[in-house]
Amino acid sequence: MRSPKLAALELKRFGRGKLPRAALVALLLLPLLYGALYLWSFWDPYGKLDKIPVALVNDDKGASAAGQKVTAGDDITKGLYDSDTFQWHEVSSAQAEKGVEDGTYYLSLTMPKDFSKRIASSSGDSPETGALQVRTNDANNYIVGQISRTVFSEVRSAASTNASRSFLDKIFVSFSDIHDATQKAAKGADRLEGGIGKAKKGSKDLADGLKDAKKGSGDLERGLTKLTTGAGDLETGSRQVSDGTQSLADKVNGAADQVRPFLKGNKKAIADTARLVADSAQGVRHNLDDLVRIAPTARTGAHAGSDALDAVYERRCEKAVIDDPACPDLKKAKTAANDVATISDDLNTLIQDEHGNLGQMDSHLAMLQKQSENLAAHAPTLDQDVENAVAQINKLNKGAGQVAAGAEKLHTGLGTAKTGSTELDSGVGELETGANDLNGGMFQLADGSGKLSGGLHDGVRKIPDYDKKDRDQRTGVMADPVQLASQSLHKAPNYGTGFAPYFIPLSLWVGAMVAYMLIQPLNRRALAAGASSWRVAFAGWLPVAALGLLQVAALMSVLHWALGLEMLHAAGTVGFLGLVTACFAAIVQWLNARFGAAGRILVLAFLMLQLTSAGGTYPVQTSPGFFNALHPFLPMSYVVEALRRLISGGGLGPVWQACVVLTAFTVGALALTAWTARRKQVWTLDRLHPELSL
């Protein structure tokens, strides 16, 4: 009897009663129940996240930044409600903590009371980090915690981007402010450069004027020295004259009767003394004229130098845009010039105050000179004019006293004036040196101000000035500079579609495993009749392979029309699964035929090894090395990879590779089953009395 007839006879056994028929139906539907129910249970779990209760705590009090109200907590809360990510329950902090602990809520998200304040600080002087607080409890559900990390990472990223926009916007506004301020500084530098140019010219004029003033102050000092010397001589001479005239008057008045004989005997002495008085009076008068002439000129020159220094000091130190390093020296020079001007004022005042006395003294000196000359001329005839002489001597004595007093006062005043003129000359010398230094410094300052102005104008051109449109564009780019341009090739539309390549072969393996619990792997009648071992092997394999095709049809129909599984290559998928179920049936048949009752345990163990090394959930590279080593040697590894390409798309190279591998496994398993059938045709004690029976 051929193998197909033997297979048909094996299947007819299930039509001889209700229970066998029910068992056959269950056998057909078992992969469907196993695969379809499993995929159905988590077909699209991410689409149902809005059913997961999650606690939301919004303790944020809000804040103000740049005159605007910031309510980051309320904004995030609104966004979460609009996202429909979870089933949000806005509760207090204590309720959230208790709910996460007892399982009322799977997790909680808390926005602290200073959340907005910290977010707003990013645009202030002391930026702080805002923290969203997430509390999970893996004792409730581990996967929800993993999902929440992804969701809240996106929430954190969005909040960080908003905070960064505020901070960066202030930076770009500051750029514009710096640009405007630098532009104003550049204009100020232009004005400064112009003012320094004028100051440079003024400093040169000052230096030239002080040079002339120095020459005048030297002349004044030398003239006052001469005047002082002459005034000293005048004081000495006038005092001598006064003493002499006094003595003469005393003698004349005391011994008028004896005057004539005395005059006769002292004619020459009287004449010589009169000539001396006349010459002295003439010299003093000449020096008085020089003093009156020079004093106003010296006062004018001293005040001109002082005023020039005052103007320079005010322009460079008191009203200057930038500090001048020469200000301390200028201040000393200014003070010295003021002192010299004061001294010249005092000297001029003295001259002016005593102008009447000086005029009077000059008159007296002129009179004294004239009288002395007359006396000298009339000395030989004095004895004849004794009466007149007595009167003249008394006048002379009085005038000589006045001259002596005026000469003393004049000598004292000229001494003070000489000291002042010396200080004036020294001060004007310092002023001249300072003015020359000032002139050189002004040249350097003018050069530096030109460079400053040019540098500021260059800086204005280099500092960016953004308008609102540019600022918004640049702020957006810098706040979120990297966009994720994700592209998913052959994307699975849902969780169930992604895991179908893993659970479909699992259900078909289980179907083959259960089928050989009801169908004998080797037909006993054929074995007893001594049929060919290959015929016996095919006879045991064909019924389960045929049932497998029916299982594939039932399973894929429900997955496609009931659950909505979309396959890019639907016909190819169904055809490939026919090869898969034929391969699995051959492997399970050999394990049951070769090892008997123990083979059923090996079938289950072989399934576990395939499930753990196929890479159906996580990439196999994430598994321990043992499973990585098994991965290329088990058929389900190739089945999972091929189904992914057939369902979701991609190159079909792995599909053809899987077909070759499955064909090799099928042929190999059938060959081993045939070899086992050949051995089974010889009965042994182990077969008659097996050690284990299931």
Beta strands, then each sheet from edge to edge (+ up, - down):
strand 1: 53-58
strand 2: 63-65
strand 3: 68-70
strand 4: 87-90
strand 5: 107-111
strand 6: 133-136
sheet 1: 4+ 1+ 5+ 6-
sheet 2: 2+ 3-
end
